[in-house]
Amino acid sequence: MSEYPQRPILNVQNPEVNYVPRPGAYGLVLNKQGQILLIKEESGFFLPGGGQDAGETMFQALKREFQEELQADVINAWPLMAADDCRWSPVYQQHFQIQGHYYWVDLDPSQTLLPEPGASLHWLNLEQGVKCLTRKNEQWIVKQLLGDCQLLPNWKPNTAESISQLCSKAFYLEAQRINHDSFMKTTALDIAESSDSFWGFFKQNSLVALISADLNEFPIQITRLVVDPEMEGQGLGTQLLTELLGLFSGLQVQAYCAQGNERALQLYLRKGFGISSSETEGSDVPYLVLNTAAQ
């Protein structure tokens, strides 16, 4: 069973066909040159990984598939997100709704990777990888590693520290705007241990804005949307929110906004959110709950 209550369906080859759900675990493996590992089979290029067997967790499926396809042990794996692709499988001669669950994977660099018979391994730059990948959901996840707005590995110490510092500056400014005498503090350890997904916007290799979301909730919950105070007024918050809504187009998304933060509220309203309620539970600052309905 899929571990995500909402997943974008990125491809449906034939809407009149009944597709059989096929949950699976797949890994993004990058080398020191920033190239991604793909497997070439007769039917196309794919990320390493495959379908979940009965009784397996997703992580167990990931480890087994890496052993079968690469003869490699997974050292570390961090869950990213999930998306579906509905297509005909020439291998199984069946229509599947491939529910791809994606992980960032570290392998032991001393291991020799050995593909299965009839398959070959290819290290490609990210742009090439996107062009070569057969499934739309795999193209979707790899695209998020490209461009100014990128998926962030928040579990890495340097990245977690950068996120923490940016959040502290932005939350301090927010507290001033709403006339509150304290602001939310976020440590690098909090970020590194968070199960949220993070996307960041870079200027000259520096993190200047970010958005994060809890994808395991229904609806999807935006947990942070922050911009470096020195970079305000350049539309970075709008770009990040637009990016996230585009990634999860058609799915319901929820956000929270401190009452009095008019700048943030107007941004959400412009992007199609509506105010659902005003709350105080769990916070010493009244806040608004905003939702955008699934389309």
Buried (B, 14 or more C-beta within 10 A) or exposed (E): EBBBBBBBBBBBEEEEEEBEEBBBBBBBBBEEEEBBBBBBBEEBBBBBBBBBEEEBEBBEBBBBBBEEBBEBEBEEBBBBBBBBBBBBBEEEEEBBBBBBBBBBBBBEEEEEBEBEEEBEBBBBEBEBBBEBBBBBBBBBBBBBBBEEBBBBBBBBEEBBBBBBBBBBBBBBBBBEEBEBEEBBEBEBEBBBEBEBBBBBBBEEEEBBBBBBBBBBBEBBBBBBBBBBEEBBEBEBBBBBBBBBBEBBEEBBBBBBBBBBBEBBBEBBEEBBBEEEEEEEEEEEBEBBBBBBEEE
